[in-house]
Amino acid sequence: MKIGIIQQACTAKADENKKKLAQNIADVASRGAQLVILQELHNSLYFCQTEDVEMCGLAEPIPGPSTGYYSALARKHSIVLVTSLFERRAAGLYHNTAVVFDSDGSIAGKYRKMHIPDDPAYYEKFYFTPGDLGFHPIKTSLGLLGVQVCWDQWYPEGARLMALQGAELLIYPTAIGYESSDAPEEQQRQREAWITVQRGHAVANGIPVIAVNRVGHEPDPSGQTRGIQFWGSSFVAGPQGEMLYQAPVDREENAVVEVDMQRSENVRRWWPFLRDRRIDEFQGLTRRFID
């Protein structure tokens, strides 16, 4: 399968972001991409750096204007397209939602982000209600896609649940970067941890992982911090955690990466982790902490 990666910097103008995304989608599709993955909340700047009720005006219903726009692009290029939208479910009720379009432009499914962070410059709990659709792969013409969103990527449980339901790929649209006051050594540790934990999901489940991050500096509108430097580094890892592709940390990039989907079958035969799981001893995983 040929997978299109679009690592992009965003502006405050949604129309400009969407136009550039359309051009980048056309680029990777022209190079043979069958599955194209966009970064988290790609229509706008990462507005969660502050708590501002006016930002709720960016949310849209699903279906809505953005789903119509990306549906047309998926249909035009005959691709499966993974997008990330600010969903308005009802007045005062919003989700951070990945929407997957099949190659005919239809909505194949959606996933509402389950784990919602609340950290300096990442005030997502102010905006997003935790997802209520569970961890379920989305069926497409290319196979079953285990789509989650950003903060979900730190949790092995979601990846495992997707794999146990037959997901053939784990996919994470992402918006993550450095808080500029952190020391360079700490920044490097954070980025390496982010890569490592996701490569672990690939190894533990015997399937490829794709993470697509945004890039560039976005200022903090409140001035309380020096903004976020998104660290790019979008990557594709194979079923043994092997790095098949990694984008730069400091610039936009479109890439088309070929993944051998038969390799997962072989890796799972060599390393039959699913066979050897002691499911009779995992009851404690449903507890917050075991005192």
C-alpha positions as CSV (number, residue, x, y, z in Angstrom):
1,M,0.0,0.0,0.0
2,K,1.2,3.5,-0.9
3,I,0.6,5.9,2.0
4,G,0.7,9.7,1.6
5,I,2.0,11.8,4.5
6,I,1.3,15.5,4.6
7,Q,3.2,17.4,7.3
8,Q,2.1,21.0,7.1
9,A,2.3,24.3,8.9
10,C,-1.0,26.2,9.5
11,T,-2.1,29.8,9.4
12,A,-5.0,31.6,11.0
13,K,-6.9,31.5,7.8
14,A,-8.8,28.2,7.3
15,D,-9.4,28.7,3.6
16,E,-5.7,29.0,3.1
17,N,-5.0,25.9,5.1
18,K,-7.6,23.9,3.2
19,K,-6.4,25.2,-0.2
20,K,-2.8,24.2,0.6
21,L,-4.0,20.8,1.9
22,A,-5.9,20.2,-1.4
23,Q,-2.7,21.0,-3.4
24,N,-0.6,18.6,-1.2
25,I,-3.2,15.9,-1.4
26,A,-3.1,16.2,-5.2
27,D,0.7,16.0,-5.0
28,V,0.8,12.7,-3.1
29,A,-2.1,11.2,-5.1
30,S,-0.3,12.0,-8.3
31,R,2.7,10.0,-7.0
32,G,0.4,6.9,-6.3
33,A,-0.7,7.4,-2.8
34,Q,-3.8,5.3,-2.0
35,L,-4.2,6.3,1.6
36,V,-3.6,9.9,2.6
37,I,-3.3,11.0,6.2
38,L,-3.6,14.6,7.5
39,Q,-2.5,16.0,10.9
40,E,-4.6,16.9,13.9
41,L,-7.0,19.9,13.6
42,H,-5.5,20.8,10.2
43,N,-8.1,23.4,9.2
44,S,-6.8,26.0,11.7
45,L,-4.1,27.0,14.1
46,Y,-3.9,24.9,17.2
47,F,-6.4,27.0,19.1
48,C,-6.1,25.0,22.4
49,Q,-3.2,27.1,23.6
50,T,-5.7,29.3,25.4
51,E,-9.2,28.9,26.9
52,D,-11.4,31.1,24.7
53,V,-15.1,30.4,24.1
54,E,-14.9,32.3,20.8
55,M,-12.8,29.5,19.4
56,C,-15.9,27.2,19.7
57,G,-17.0,29.0,16.6
58,L,-14.5,27.0,14.6
59,A,-16.5,23.8,15.3
60,E,-18.6,22.2,12.5
61,P,-21.3,19.5,12.4
62,I,-20.5,16.2,10.8
63,P,-21.6,16.0,8.0
64,G,-20.9,19.7,7.3
65,P,-18.9,22.1,5.2
66,S,-15.5,20.5,5.8
67,T,-16.7,16.9,5.3
68,G,-18.2,18.0,2.0
69,Y,-14.8,19.6,1.0
70,Y,-12.7,16.5,1.9
71,S,-15.2,14.1,0.5
72,A,-14.9,15.8,-2.9
73,L,-11.1,15.5,-2.7
74,A,-11.2,11.8,-1.8
75,R,-13.5,11.1,-4.6
76,K,-11.6,13.3,-7.1
77,H,-8.3,11.4,-6.4
78,S,-9.8,8.0,-5.6
79,I,-8.0,7.9,-2.3
80,V,-8.9,6.9,1.3
81,L,-8.4,10.1,3.2
82,V,-8.0,10.5,7.0
83,T,-8.9,13.9,8.3
84,S,-9.1,15.6,11.8
85,L,-12.0,18.0,12.5
86,F,-13.4,20.1,15.4
87,E,-16.8,18.5,15.7
88,R,-19.9,20.5,16.9
89,R,-22.2,17.8,18.1
90,A,-24.6,20.2,19.8
91,A,-24.5,23.6,21.4
92,G,-21.7,23.5,24.0
93,L,-20.8,19.9,23.1
94,Y,-17.7,19.4,21.0
95,H,-15.4,16.6,20.0
96,N,-11.9,16.3,18.5
97,T,-12.9,13.9,15.7
98,A,-11.1,12.0,13.0
99,V,-13.3,11.4,9.9
100,V,-12.2,8.8,7.3
101,F,-13.4,9.1,3.7
102,D,-13.4,6.2,1.3
103,S,-12.2,6.4,-2.3
104,D,-15.7,7.2,-3.5
105,G,-16.0,10.1,-1.2
106,S,-18.4,8.5,1.3
107,I,-17.7,8.8,5.0
108,A,-16.3,5.4,6.0
109,G,-16.4,6.2,9.7
110,K,-15.3,8.5,12.4
111,Y,-13.4,8.3,15.7
112,R,-13.8,10.7,18.6
113,K,-10.6,11.3,20.5
114,M,-10.8,9.4,23.8
115,H,-7.9,10.8,25.9
116,I,-8.1,14.6,26.3
117,P,-5.0,16.4,27.7
118,D,-5.0,19.4,30.0
119,D,-1.5,20.8,30.2
120,P,0.0,24.3,29.7
121,A,-0.6,25.3,26.1
122,Y,-2.7,22.2,25.5
123,Y,-6.0,23.1,27.2
124,E,-8.1,20.6,25.3
125,K,-10.4,19.7,28.1
126,F,-11.8,23.2,27.9
127,Y,-13.0,22.4,24.3
128,F,-13.4,18.7,23.8
129,T,-15.7,16.1,25.4
130,P,-14.0,12.7,25.6
131,G,-15.0,10.3,22.8
132,D,-17.9,7.9,23.2
133,L,-17.5,5.8,20.1
134,G,-15.0,3.4,21.6
135,F,-11.9,2.0,20.0
136,H,-13.1,0.4,16.8
137,P,-11.3,0.1,13.4
138,I,-12.9,1.8,10.4
139,K,-13.7,-0.4,7.4
140,T,-12.5,1.0,4.1
141,S,-11.8,-0.2,0.6
142,L,-8.1,-0.5,1.6
143,G,-8.8,-2.5,4.8
144,L,-9.4,-1.9,8.5
145,L,-7.8,1.3,9.8
146,G,-7.2,1.7,13.5
147,V,-7.5,5.5,13.7
148,Q,-6.9,7.4,17.0
149,V,-5.8,11.0,17.6
150,C,-2.7,12.5,19.2
151,W,-2.8,12.1,23.0
152,D,-4.3,8.6,22.4
153,Q,-0.9,7.6,21.0
154,W,0.6,7.4,24.5
155,Y,-1.8,4.6,25.6
156,P,-1.1,1.0,24.6
157,E,-4.7,-0.1,25.5
158,G,-6.3,1.7,22.6
159,A,-3.8,0.3,20.1
160,R,-4.3,-3.2,21.5
161,L,-8.1,-2.9,21.3
162,M,-7.8,-1.8,17.7
163,A,-5.5,-4.7,16.8
164,L,-7.7,-7.2,18.6
165,Q,-10.6,-6.2,16.2
166,G,-8.5,-6.7,13.1
167,A,-7.0,-3.2,12.5
168,E,-4.3,-3.6,9.8
169,L,-2.7,-0.2,10.4
170,L,-2.6,2.1,13.5
171,I,-3.0,5.8,12.4
172,Y,-2.5,8.9,14.6
173,P,-3.2,12.4,13.3
174,T,-1.1,14.6,15.7
175,A,-0.4,18.1,16.9
176,I,2.5,18.0,19.4
177,G,5.6,20.1,19.9
178,Y,8.0,21.7,22.3
179,E,7.1,24.3,25.0
180,S,9.9,26.8,24.3
181,S,10.9,27.2,27.9
182,D,12.0,23.6,28.2
183,A,15.8,22.9,27.9
184,P,17.0,21.4,24.6
185,E,17.8,18.1,26.3
186,E,14.3,17.9,27.7
187,Q,12.8,18.7,24.3
188,Q,14.8,15.9,22.7
189,R,13.7,13.4,25.4
190,Q,10.1,14.3,24.8
191,R,10.3,13.9,21.0
192,E,12.2,10.6,21.3
193,A,9.7,9.3,23.8
194,W,6.8,10.1,21.5
195,I,8.5,8.1,18.7
196,T,9.5,5.2,20.9
197,V,6.1,4.6,22.5
198,Q,4.4,4.4,19.1
199,R,7.1,2.1,17.6
200,G,6.2,0.0,20.7
201,H,2.6,-0.2,19.6
202,A,3.8,-1.5,16.2
203,V,6.0,-4.1,17.8
204,A,3.4,-5.2,20.4
205,N,0.7,-5.6,17.9
206,G,2.6,-6.7,14.8
207,I,1.2,-4.0,12.5
208,P,2.5,-0.7,11.0
209,V,2.0,2.6,12.8
210,I,1.6,6.0,11.0
211,A,1.9,9.3,12.9
212,V,1.4,12.6,11.1
213,N,2.3,15.7,13.0
214,R,2.1,19.4,12.2
215,V,5.2,21.6,12.0
216,G,6.2,25.2,12.5
217,H,5.9,27.7,15.3
218,E,2.5,28.9,16.5
219,P,2.4,31.8,19.0
220,D,0.4,31.8,22.2
221,P,-2.4,34.4,21.7
222,S,-2.4,35.1,25.5
223,G,1.3,35.8,25.7
224,Q,1.6,33.5,28.8
225,T,4.0,31.2,27.0
226,R,6.3,31.6,24.0
227,G,4.0,29.4,21.9
228,I,4.5,25.9,20.6
229,Q,7.2,24.8,18.2
230,F,5.6,21.7,16.6
231,W,8.3,19.1,16.1
232,G,7.1,17.5,12.8
233,S,8.9,14.1,12.7
234,S,5.9,12.4,11.1
235,F,6.8,8.8,10.5
236,V,5.8,5.3,9.4
237,A,7.0,2.3,11.4
238,G,6.7,-1.3,10.2
239,P,5.3,-4.2,12.3
240,Q,8.7,-4.7,14.0
241,G,9.0,-1.1,14.8
242,E,11.4,-0.5,11.9
243,M,11.4,3.0,10.6
244,L,10.2,3.1,7.1
245,Y,10.1,6.9,6.8
246,Q,10.6,9.9,9.1
247,A,10.0,13.6,8.1
248,P,12.2,16.5,9.2
249,V,11.6,18.3,12.5
250,D,11.6,21.8,11.0
251,R,9.9,22.0,7.6
252,E,6.8,20.9,5.7
253,E,7.0,17.8,3.7
254,N,4.9,15.6,1.5
255,A,5.9,11.9,1.3
256,V,4.7,8.7,-0.3
257,V,5.7,5.6,1.6
258,E,5.2,2.1,0.4
259,V,4.2,-0.4,3.1
260,D,4.2,-4.2,2.6
261,M,0.9,-5.2,4.1
262,Q,1.8,-8.9,3.9
263,R,4.7,-8.4,6.3
264,S,2.4,-8.2,9.3
265,E,1.3,-11.7,8.7
266,N,4.8,-13.0,8.8
267,V,5.8,-11.0,11.8
268,R,2.9,-12.2,13.8
269,R,3.9,-15.8,12.9
270,W,7.4,-15.2,14.2
271,W,6.3,-13.3,17.3
272,P,2.9,-14.6,18.2
273,F,2.2,-12.1,21.0
274,L,-1.6,-12.4,20.6
275,R,-1.4,-16.2,21.1
276,D,0.5,-15.9,24.4
277,R,-1.4,-13.1,26.1
278,R,-2.6,-14.1,29.5
279,I,-6.1,-12.6,29.1
280,D,-7.2,-14.5,32.3
281,E,-4.9,-12.3,34.4
282,F,-5.6,-8.8,33.0
283,Q,-8.6,-7.9,35.2
284,G,-6.6,-5.2,36.9
285,L,-6.3,-3.1,33.7
286,T,-9.8,-1.8,34.3
287,R,-8.8,-0.1,37.5
288,R,-7.3,3.4,37.8
289,F,-4.6,2.2,40.2
290,I,-4.0,-0.9,42.2
291,D,-3.3,0.0,45.9
